[in-house]
Amino acid sequence: MLEHARRSRGPARLSIEPLSVRDTLVELIGHLYRLDVGRRDVLQRDFDRLADTASRLRMCRLRVPRSLRRLDEVREAILADLRI
């Protein structure tokens, strides 16, 4: 999940924070789009699949500063996080 970092004092801080399984599921559900919401069996199947995916997936919240000059820093932070 990508967010813009908020400034308090000084430059905005870059951060990568792991999400819980619950928060991962909420994020995944937020991107689900169904035209026909009347089919309870399909909705249940989708929810079950997303819950299974959320339990297996490592999802993080990436907060990045709004500055193109810091793209190298963002890239390095992502690569470092992927090496974990």
N, C-alpha and C positions, 0 to 999 in steps of 0.2 A: 504494500500500500504506500503510495507516495503522497506526502504532504509538504507544504512549504513550512520551513522553520520560522518560528516567531522570534522577533527581536525583543530582547528586554534591554539590557545595557550592553553596549558593544556590538560586535558583529553577530549575526544569527549563527547558531550552532548547528552543525550537521550531526544527526544521530540516526542510529539503526537500532530499533528495539524489537525483540521477538514478540510475537503475539501469542496469546494462549490459544488452546484449541477452540474454546468458546468464541473468542474474538475473531479467529480465523473463519469459523463457520458463519458468523454474522457478516463478515466482509464478503464471503463467497455468495451468500444468499442475496446480498445487496446488488449483485451483478447478474442474478438470475432473472430472465424475462420469459414470461409465459403469456400467450394470448388467451388461452382457454384455462381459466383458473377454476373451472367447475369440475374438473376431473381429479377427484381426491386421490385416486390410485396413482396418477402421474405425479401429483405434487408430493405424495409420500415417497415415491421412488426417487424423485429429484432430491428431496431432503435427505434421504438415507445415503444417497451417493455423495452429496456434499459433506455430510457428517463423516463419512468414511474418508473422503479426501482430506478434510480438515485434520483428522487424527493422524494422517500420514505425512502431511505437508508441513514444512517449516516456513511460516510466513512472517515477515517483518514489516514494521512501519518505518519507512525511510523519510526522514525530515531533511529537506535540503534548503540551503539558502537561495534566495532569488538573485543569483549573481552568476553570470556566465564565466566570470574570472575564476570561479571556484569549482569548475567542472572537473578539473584534474583531481582535486581533493575528494570530490564525490565519487569519482571513478575508483580511486585508490581505496576508499572506505568500503565500497561494494565488493571489490576484489578481495580485500582483507576479510570481510565477513564471509565470503564464499569459501575461503580456505579453512574455516572453522570445522 
